[in-house]
Amino acid sequence: MLSKLSVKAKLMLGFGLLLVILVVLSIAAYRTVVTLDQASQDVDRKTSEKEMSLYLMEGMFKQSSGTRGFLLSGDEKNLARDEDGKSEFRENLEKLAGSVQSDEGKRLLEEIQNANVAFRAVADKEIELKRAGKTQEAIEVMKTQAASVGDRLDKATDAFDDHLDRTKKELEDQEDHEVAQAKLLIVVLCLVGLAVGLLVSTLISRSITGNIAHMGEMIQGMAGNDMSMADLEVTTEDEIGKAVESLNQMKNNMKEIIQSIASTAEHVASASEEISSSATLQAQGAETQTNQTTQVATAMQEMSSTVMQVSENSSKAAESSRRAAETARQGGSIVNDTLEKMRAIADSVSAT
């Protein structure tokens, strides 16, 4: 797949994977922070519920001690403590009702409320009997009824308190588990990111630097006039692969050019040898021609001398001819005169 990607795409892929890993790590870290924050809020809420539960129990204790103090002493000031306990109990019960989220907690809180209603009914009855002067009956109600409703209220509050402790412990354990999981997840993601990053960077590096190294070796070989190297294998379709193809083509073209030059040089050398041989023959022919020319010149000189002699002889012959012609002309005149004379004699003979 990487072999079909461009260098730009490979770099974008590497940085993209790095960004994806960073985003995943950020999401994991954010999820961990949110989980820990939620767990911390839940633990804080349980701590607050535990604190309100203690105030609830304190309100119950104030009610119980105020009622018993009034029964034993008849002092109305003890009822003020009872009223303070009722107010504190009611206030914290309302807060717990708004804070508790689990069904078990709501059920236990409702049980506390019902037990408190029963407790208040007995306590109000004791106070009413005491105010009516029926102290013995009030004490009897306290011994027989108050103990049972008090135990019921104590058990309900203890159960609720145990529930708070248990759920808080579960939340703390869950928080610890979430922290451990978050740590493990972050470590695993870091290792996976490191492994993926190294793998991708190695693949990208090999796809780029490997071809470049081979190209460098070929260029060095070409610089050393070694054109016998085999073509580089094109393993990618990116810019580097195209450069490898171009380098192979350039090397082959240079090889063909050098072979063509070598072949031309051989032809030129052969032609030079032929030309040299022809020049030698021409030089020999020129020398022969020079010798022949010398001979011709000598012959011409001899012919010139002969011609001059012939010319002199011709001149002499011409003079002799002229003289002979003159003599012949004169002889002809004499012959003509003789003929005239012979005709005259002939005419004279005829006439006679």
Kinemage of the C-alpha trace (Angstrom):
@kinemage 1
@onewidth
@group {chain A} dominant
@subgroup {mainchain}
@vectorlist {calphas} color= white
{ca met a 1} P 0.000 0.000 0.000
{ca leu a 2} L 2.802 2.424 0.891
{ca ser a 3} L 4.473 1.748 -2.453
{ca lys a 4} L 1.524 3.382 -4.249
{ca leu a 5} L 1.532 6.527 -2.102
{ca ser a 6} L 3.433 9.697 -2.873
{ca val a 7} L 6.097 11.013 -0.509
{ca lys a 8} L 3.698 13.751 0.607
{ca ala a 9} L 0.972 11.185 1.288
{ca lys a 10} L 3.407 9.004 3.241
{ca leu a 11} L 4.481 11.935 5.415
{ca met a 12} L 0.837 12.927 5.920
{ca leu a 13} L 0.037 9.317 6.840
{ca gly a 14} L 2.848 9.247 9.413
{ca phe a 15} L 1.839 12.550 10.974
{ca gly a 16} L -1.823 11.540 10.749
{ca leu a 17} L -1.195 8.342 12.699
{ca leu a 18} L 0.776 10.361 15.242
{ca leu a 19} L -2.131 12.776 15.590
{ca val a 20} L -4.592 9.878 15.897
{ca ile a 21} L -2.485 8.341 18.663
{ca leu a 22} L -2.304 11.702 20.431
{ca val a 23} L -6.071 12.144 20.082
{ca val a 24} L -6.698 8.640 21.436
{ca leu a 25} L -4.345 9.308 24.345
{ca ser a 26} L -6.073 12.630 24.963
{ca ile a 27} L -9.491 10.971 24.891
{ca ala a 28} L -8.280 8.247 27.245
{ca ala a 29} L -6.776 10.838 29.571
{ca tyr a 30} L -9.949 12.946 29.411
{ca arg a 31} L -12.107 9.893 30.081
{ca thr a 32} L -9.896 9.020 33.019
{ca val a 33} L -10.124 12.538 34.397
{ca val a 34} L -13.922 12.559 33.970
{ca thr a 35} L -14.218 9.122 35.585
{ca leu a 36} L -11.973 10.103 38.465
{ca asp a 37} L -13.861 13.362 38.883
{ca gln a 38} L -17.172 11.516 38.938
{ca ala a 39} L -15.783 8.942 41.367
{ca ser a 40} L -14.374 11.729 43.513
{ca gln a 41} L -17.758 13.450 43.503
{ca asp a 42} L -19.443 10.186 44.459
{ca val a 43} L -16.941 9.650 47.278
{ca asp a 44} L -17.471 13.216 48.452
{ca arg a 45} L -21.204 12.684 48.298
{ca lys a 46} L -20.909 9.493 50.330
{ca thr a 47} L -18.708 11.287 52.812
{ca ser a 48} L -21.303 14.051 53.059
{ca glu a 49} L -24.061 11.453 53.456
{ca lys a 50} L -22.005 9.792 56.172
{ca glu a 51} L -21.645 13.120 57.915
{ca met a 52} L -25.389 13.783 57.618
{ca ser a 53} L -26.041 10.284 58.943
{ca leu a 54} L -23.975 11.125 62.002
{ca tyr a 55} L -25.956 14.311 62.457
{ca leu a 56} L -29.104 12.237 62.012
{ca met a 57} L -28.010 9.897 64.777
{ca glu a 58} L -27.071 12.883 66.884
{ca gly a 59} L -30.571 14.268 66.364
{ca met a 60} L -32.016 10.895 67.434
{ca phe a 61} L -29.822 10.933 70.531
{ca lys a 62} L -30.975 14.455 71.390
{ca gln a 63} L -34.594 13.415 71.029
{ca ser a 64} L -34.098 10.324 73.183
{ca ser a 65} L -32.070 12.096 75.862
{ca gly a 66} L -34.413 15.095 75.917
{ca thr a 67} L -37.498 12.899 76.298
{ca arg a 68} L -35.925 10.741 79.026
{ca gly a 69} L -34.607 13.800 80.824
{ca phe a 70} L -38.102 15.267 80.856
{ca leu a 71} L -39.590 11.993 82.098
{ca leu a 72} L -37.062 11.711 84.892
{ca ser a 73} L -36.871 15.347 85.954
{ca gly a 74} L -40.040 16.885 84.582
{ca asp a 75} L -37.992 19.899 83.495
{ca glu a 76} L -39.393 21.463 80.314
{ca lys a 77} L -35.885 22.564 79.337
{ca asn a 78} L -35.165 18.986 78.376
{ca leu a 79} L -37.940 19.210 75.802
{ca ala a 80} L -36.028 22.026 74.129
{ca arg a 81} L -33.254 19.499 73.510
{ca asp a 82} L -35.912 17.162 72.153
{ca glu a 83} L -37.167 19.859 69.790
{ca asp a 84} L -33.613 20.633 68.725
{ca gly a 85} L -33.073 16.919 68.032
{ca lys a 86} L -36.300 16.713 65.995
{ca ser a 87} L -35.276 19.742 63.946
{ca glu a 88} L -31.774 18.398 63.367
{ca phe a 89} L -33.115 14.946 62.499
{ca arg a 90} L -35.695 16.311 60.071
{ca glu a 91} L -33.215 18.657 58.391
{ca asn a 92} L -30.602 15.968 57.818
{ca leu a 93} L -33.237 13.451 56.754
{ca glu a 94} L -34.412 15.854 54.044
{ca lys a 95} L -30.828 16.408 52.940
{ca leu a 96} L -30.239 12.673 52.778
{ca ala a 97} L -33.442 12.166 50.819
{ca gly a 98} L -32.134 14.612 48.199
{ca ser a 99} L -28.641 13.127 48.180
{ca val a 100} L -29.206 9.362 48.267
{ca gln a 101} L -29.456 7.900 44.744
{ca ser a 102} L -29.409 4.136 45.142
{ca asp a 103} L -32.612 2.198 45.630
{ca glu a 104} L -31.124 0.419 48.640
{ca gly a 105} L -30.201 3.722 50.255
{ca lys a 106} L -33.647 5.167 49.623
{ca arg a 107} L -35.264 2.055 51.088
{ca leu a 108} L -33.104 2.236 54.223
{ca leu a 109} L -33.765 5.955 54.539
{ca glu a 110} L -37.480 5.299 54.298
{ca glu a 111} L -37.098 2.673 57.014
{ca ile a 112} L -35.355 5.254 59.211
{ca gln a 113} L -38.162 7.709 58.586
{ca asn a 114} L -40.824 5.129 59.462
{ca ala a 115} L -38.906 4.079 62.572
{ca asn a 116} L -38.586 7.734 63.576
{ca val a 117} L -42.357 8.223 63.117
{ca ala a 118} L -42.943 5.278 65.424
{ca phe a 119} L -40.343 6.611 67.860
{ca arg a 120} L -41.927 10.068 67.844
{ca ala a 121} L -45.349 8.572 68.493
{ca val a 122} L -44.057 6.790 71.609
{ca ala a 123} L -41.981 9.833 72.703
{ca asp a 124} L -44.927 12.233 72.264
{ca lys a 125} L -47.118 9.783 74.189
{ca glu a 126} L -44.570 9.694 77.038
{ca ile a 127} L -44.400 13.503 77.101
{ca glu a 128} L -48.190 13.744 77.082
{ca leu a 129} L -48.466 11.241 79.962
{ca lys a 130} L -45.769 13.069 81.902
{ca arg a 131} L -47.487 16.415 81.437
{ca ala a 132} L -50.738 14.777 82.540
{ca gly a 133} L -48.971 13.694 85.731
{ca lys a 134} L -48.986 10.062 84.774
{ca thr a 135} L -45.319 9.589 85.342
{ca gln a 136} L -45.561 5.898 86.139
{ca glu a 137} L -47.524 5.182 83.002
{ca ala a 138} L -45.079 7.251 81.007
{ca ile a 139} L -42.162 5.288 82.427
{ca glu a 140} L -44.001 2.068 81.700
{ca val a 141} L -44.497 3.167 78.071
{ca met a 142} L -40.792 4.013 77.910
{ca lys a 143} L -39.840 0.565 79.186
{ca thr a 144} L -42.220 -1.407 77.035
{ca gln a 145} L -42.625 0.555 73.796
{ca ala a 146} L -39.767 3.027 73.593
{ca ala a 147} L -37.149 0.302 73.827
{ca ser a 148} L -38.520 -1.575 70.812
{ca val a 149} L -39.026 1.476 68.604
{ca gly a 150} L -35.648 2.774 69.742
{ca asp a 151} L -34.000 -0.482 68.769
{ca arg a 152} L -35.819 -0.389 65.460
{ca leu a 153} L -34.577 3.161 64.825
{ca asp a 154} L -31.064 2.244 65.899
{ca lys a 155} L -31.036 -0.782 63.624
{ca ala a 156} L -32.366 1.300 60.718
{ca thr a 157} L -29.736 3.991 61.206
{ca asp a 158} L -27.004 1.375 61.697
{ca ala a 159} L -28.090 -0.408 58.523
{ca phe a 160} L -28.074 2.889 56.652
{ca asp a 161} L -24.678 3.744 58.112
{ca asp a 162} L -23.319 0.339 57.070
{ca his a 163} L -24.782 0.872 53.638
{ca leu a 164} L -22.982 4.192 53.366
{ca asp a 165} L -19.696 2.641 54.485
{ca arg a 166} L -20.096 -0.241 52.067
{ca thr a 167} L -21.032 1.917 49.078
{ca lys a 168} L -18.260 4.363 49.883
{ca lys a 169} L -15.788 1.494 50.005
{ca glu a 170} L -17.164 0.207 46.692
{ca leu a 171} L -16.773 3.648 45.157
{ca glu a 172} L -13.231 3.922 46.462
{ca asp a 173} L -12.434 0.452 45.098
{ca gln a 174} L -14.062 1.381 41.803
{ca glu a 175} L -12.065 4.608 41.729
{ca asp a 176} L -8.859 2.672 42.364
{ca his a 177} L -9.869 0.204 39.651
{ca glu a 178} L -10.617 3.029 37.214
{ca val a 179} L -7.263 4.639 37.993
{ca ala a 180} L -5.475 1.315 37.482
{ca gln a 181} L -7.349 0.712 34.217
{ca ala a 182} L -6.634 4.258 33.060
{ca lys a 183} L -2.954 3.830 33.834
{ca leu a 184} L -2.893 0.502 32.026
{ca leu a 185} L -4.813 1.929 29.059
{ca ile a 186} L -2.490 4.912 28.782
{ca val a 187} L 0.592 2.699 29.058
{ca val a 188} L -0.815 0.271 26.441
{ca leu a 189} L -1.762 3.135 24.120
{ca cys a 190} L 1.682 4.660 24.549
{ca leu a 191} L 3.331 1.325 23.745
{ca val a 192} L 0.999 0.710 20.803
{ca gly a 193} L 1.546 4.268 19.594
{ca leu a 194} L 5.293 3.845 19.941
{ca ala a 195} L 5.209 0.512 18.091
{ca val a 196} L 2.942 1.852 15.330
{ca gly a 197} L 5.017 5.017 15.067
{ca leu a 198} L 8.244 3.052 14.798
{ca leu a 199} L 6.707 0.648 12.269
{ca val a 200} L 5.266 3.398 10.087
{ca ser a 201} L 8.390 5.555 10.341
{ca thr a 202} L 10.543 2.529 9.472
{ca leu a 203} L 8.383 1.640 6.463
{ca ile a 204} L 8.299 5.243 5.247
{ca ser a 205} L 12.033 5.634 5.858
{ca arg a 206} L 12.800 2.444 3.944
{ca ser a 207} L 10.543 3.393 1.057
{ca ile a 208} L 12.300 6.762 0.757
{ca thr a 209} L 15.896 6.335 1.899
{ca gly a 210} L 16.327 2.841 0.419
{ca asn a 211} L 15.672 3.997 -3.129
{ca ile a 212} L 17.706 7.166 -2.576
{ca ala a 213} L 20.679 5.082 -1.379
{ca his a 214} L 20.458 2.855 -4.477
{ca met a 215} L 20.176 5.957 -6.661
{ca gly a 216} L 23.285 7.382 -5.001
{ca glu a 217} L 25.205 4.190 -5.731
{ca met a 218} L 24.120 4.266 -9.383
{ca ile a 219} L 25.055 7.947 -9.727
{ca gln a 220} L 28.494 7.239 -8.241
{ca gly a 221} L 28.904 4.348 -10.687
{ca met a 222} L 27.879 6.572 -13.591
{ca ala a 223} L 30.353 9.206 -12.395
{ca gly a 224} L 32.997 6.466 -12.539
{ca asn a 225} L 32.027 5.673 -16.173
{ca asp a 226} L 30.435 2.366 -15.172
{ca met a 227} L 27.384 1.938 -17.369
{ca ser a 228} L 27.188 -1.834 -17.003
{ca met a 229} L 25.081 -1.647 -13.824
{ca ala a 230} L 21.664 -3.255 -13.939
{ca asp a 231} L 18.569 -1.065 -13.815
{ca leu a 232} L 17.287 -0.233 -10.344
{ca glu a 233} L 14.099 -2.003 -9.305
{ca val a 234} L 11.161 0.384 -9.068
{ca thr a 235} L 9.348 -0.614 -5.865
{ca thr a 236} L 7.210 2.502 -5.350
{ca glu a 237} L 4.922 4.673 -7.424
{ca asp a 238} L 5.806 7.917 -5.680
{ca glu a 239} L 8.177 10.709 -6.695
{ca ile a 240} L 11.158 8.580 -5.680
{ca gly a 241} L 9.946 5.741 -7.911
{ca lys a 242} L 9.557 8.152 -10.826
{ca ala a 243} L 13.053 9.478 -10.131
{ca val a 244} L 14.378 5.900 -10.201
{ca glu a 245} L 12.686 5.305 -13.563
{ca ser a 246} L 14.173 8.555 -14.929
{ca leu a 247} L 17.623 7.640 -13.609
{ca asn a 248} L 17.392 4.200 -15.263
{ca gln a 249} L 16.352 5.851 -18.521
{ca met a 250} L 19.151 8.429 -18.273
{ca lys a 251} L 21.710 5.694 -17.576
{ca asn a 252} L 20.484 3.638 -20.545
{ca asn a 253} L 20.457 6.704 -22.821
{ca met a 254} L 23.994 7.607 -21.767
{ca lys a 255} L 25.032 4.000 -22.337
{ca glu a 256} L 23.535 4.076 -25.840
{ca ile a 257} L 25.199 7.428 -26.541
{ca ile a 258} L 28.571 6.162 -25.342
{ca gln a 259} L 28.175 2.981 -27.393
{ca ser a 260} L 27.223 5.093 -30.399
{ca ile a 261} L 30.232 7.353 -29.837
{ca ala a 262} L 32.489 4.309 -29.456
{ca ser a 263} L 31.094 2.800 -32.648
{ca thr a 264} L 31.532 6.119 -34.461
{ca ala a 265} L 35.068 6.378 -33.115
{ca glu a 266} L 35.824 2.916 -34.478
{ca his a 267} L 34.446 3.926 -37.885
{ca val a 268} L 36.420 7.166 -37.760
{ca ala a 269} L 39.583 5.236 -36.830
{ca ser a 270} L 38.994 2.813 -39.699
{ca ala a 271} L 38.318 5.690 -42.095
{ca ser a 272} L 41.427 7.460 -40.796
{ca glu a 273} L 43.471 4.384 -41.532
{ca glu a 274} L 41.978 4.222 -45.025
{ca ile a 275} L 42.612 7.917 -45.519
{ca ser a 276} L 46.161 7.507 -44.270
{ca ser a 277} L 46.712 4.598 -46.633
{ca ser a 278} L 45.167 6.583 -49.485
{ca ala a 279} L 47.329 9.563 -48.616
{ca thr a 280} L 50.393 7.349 -48.691
{ca leu a 281} L 49.374 6.039 -52.105
{ca gln a 282} L 48.641 9.562 -53.262
{ca ala a 283} L 52.027 10.690 -51.977
{ca gln a 284} L 53.644 7.851 -53.853
{ca gly a 285} L 51.629 8.734 -56.972
{ca ala a 286} L 52.577 12.364 -56.560
{ca glu a 287} L 56.216 11.377 -56.358
{ca thr a 288} L 55.781 9.233 -59.441
{ca gln a 289} L 54.037 12.105 -61.187
{ca thr a 290} L 56.830 14.398 -60.094
{ca asn a 291} L 59.364 12.024 -61.615
{ca gln a 292} L 57.255 11.715 -64.756
{ca thr a 293} L 56.854 15.461 -64.886
{ca thr a 294} L 60.605 15.833 -64.601
{ca gln a 295} L 61.046 13.324 -67.385
{ca val a 296} L 58.395 15.127 -69.457
{ca ala a 297} L 60.116 18.435 -68.774
{ca thr a 298} L 63.421 16.947 -69.891
{ca ala a 299} L 61.737 15.491 -72.935
{ca met a 300} L 60.064 18.832 -73.605
{ca gln a 301} L 63.400 20.534 -73.361
{ca glu a 302} L 64.844 18.003 -75.773
{ca met a 303} L 61.806 18.365 -78.008
{ca ser a 304} L 62.169 22.127 -77.787
{ca ser a 305} L 65.776 21.857 -78.917
{ca thr a 306} L 64.742 19.502 -81.700
{ca val a 307} L 61.896 21.837 -82.664
{ca met a 308} L 64.329 24.711 -82.815
{ca gln a 309} L 66.599 22.681 -84.978
{ca val a 310} L 63.625 21.632 -87.091
{ca ser a 311} L 62.585 25.260 -87.252
{ca glu a 312} L 66.036 26.283 -88.420
{ca asn a 313} L 66.052 23.461 -90.904
{ca ser a 314} L 62.539 24.449 -91.977
{ca ser a 315} L 63.688 27.989 -92.435
{ca lys a 316} L 66.569 26.805 -94.493
{ca ala a 317} L 64.268 24.494 -96.426
{ca ala a 318} L 61.857 27.348 -96.977
{ca glu a 319} L 64.640 29.543 -98.311
{ca ser a 320} L 65.732 26.724 -100.574
{ca ser a 321} L 62.146 26.240 -101.644
{ca arg a 322} L 61.792 29.924 -102.302
{ca arg a 323} L 64.910 29.840 -104.384
{ca ala a 324} L 63.740 26.736 -106.167
{ca ala a 325} L 60.396 28.366 -106.800
{ca glu a 326} L 62.086 31.451 -108.129
{ca thr a 327} L 64.219 29.269 -110.355
{ca ala a 328} L 61.160 27.340 -111.423
{ca arg a 329} L 59.304 30.567 -112.097
{ca gln a 330} L 62.145 31.796 -114.157
{ca gly a 331} L 62.314 28.397 -115.860
{ca gly a 332} L 58.575 28.673 -116.498
{ca ser a 333} L 59.001 32.058 -118.141
{ca ile a 334} L 61.678 30.657 -120.319
{ca val a 335} L 59.422 27.724 -121.212
{ca asn a 336} L 56.578 30.137 -121.994
{ca asp a 337} L 58.842 32.233 -124.190
{ca thr a 338} L 60.010 29.047 -125.896
{ca leu a 339} L 56.396 27.948 -126.420
{ca glu a 340} L 55.505 31.288 -127.861
{ca lys a 341} L 58.349 31.064 -130.153
{ca met a 342} L 57.417 27.499 -131.093
{ca arg a 343} L 53.821 28.539 -131.819
{ca ala a 344} L 55.094 31.367 -133.942
{ca ile a 345} L 57.270 28.926 -135.880
{ca ala a 346} L 54.327 26.575 -136.152
{ca asp a 347} L 52.099 29.320 -137.477
{ca ser a 348} L 54.762 30.311 -139.949
{ca val a 349} L 55.140 26.696 -141.111
{ca ser a 350} L 51.361 26.406 -141.497
{ca ala a 351} L 51.165 29.486 -143.492
{ca thr a 352} L 53.714 28.268 -145.966
